[in-house]
């Protein structure tokens, strides 16, 4: 679902800023496998948190673009 954004966003920064977690935590969640290769997925709460993080980031980008 996020394929077209994978190289455009600093996922490490997003993970630290919005989740307080390491970038590997977020990559594992997005990949569907934890550090031990076991299946993992976002909880409903984490999904909502990611959605809100992307909304916030998009808003910040729009504001920056409008101020150029």
C-alpha positions in Angstrom: 0.0 0.0 0.0 3.0 2.3 0.6 5.1 1.2 -2.4 5.2 4.5 -4.1 6.4 6.2 -0.9 9.1 3.8 0.2 12.1 5.8 -1.1 10.5 9.3 -0.6 10.1 9.2 3.1 12.7 8.9 5.9 11.1 5.9 7.6 13.7 6.0 10.4 12.7 9.5 11.3 9.0 8.7 11.0 9.5 5.7 13.3 11.4 7.7 15.9 9.2 10.8 15.7 5.8 9.2 15.7 6.3 5.8 17.4 9.4 6.3 19.5 10.8 3.1 18.0 13.8 2.1 16.0 13.7 2.1 12.2 14.1 -1.7 12.2 10.9 -2.0 14.2 9.0 -0.1 11.5 10.7 -2.0 8.7 9.8 -5.3 10.3 6.2 -4.2 10.8 6.0 -3.1 7.1 7.6 -6.3 5.9 5.4 -8.5 8.0 8.3 -10.3 9.7 9.9 -9.5 13.1 13.6 -9.7 13.7 13.4 -13.5 14.3 11.5 -14.1 11.1 8.1 -14.6 12.8 5.0 -13.0 11.3 4.1 -9.6 12.7 1.7 -6.9 11.7 0.5 -3.5 12.9 -2.1 -3.5 15.7 -5.2 -1.4 15.0 -3.7 1.3 17.2 -0.4 1.3 15.4 -2.2 1.4 12.0 -4.1 4.5 13.2 -0.9 6.0 14.5 0.8 5.4 11.1 -2.2 6.9 9.3 -2.0 10.0 11.4 1.7 10.2 11.0 1.3 10.2 7.2 -1.5 12.8 7.4 0.7 15.0 9.6 3.7 14.6 7.3 1.6 15.4 4.2 0.3 18.5 6.0 3.8 19.7 6.9 4.9 19.1 3.2 1.9 21.1 1.9 2.6 24.0 4.3 6.3 24.1 3.3 5.4 24.0 -0.4 2.9 26.9 0.0 5.6 29.0 1.7 8.1 28.7 -1.1 
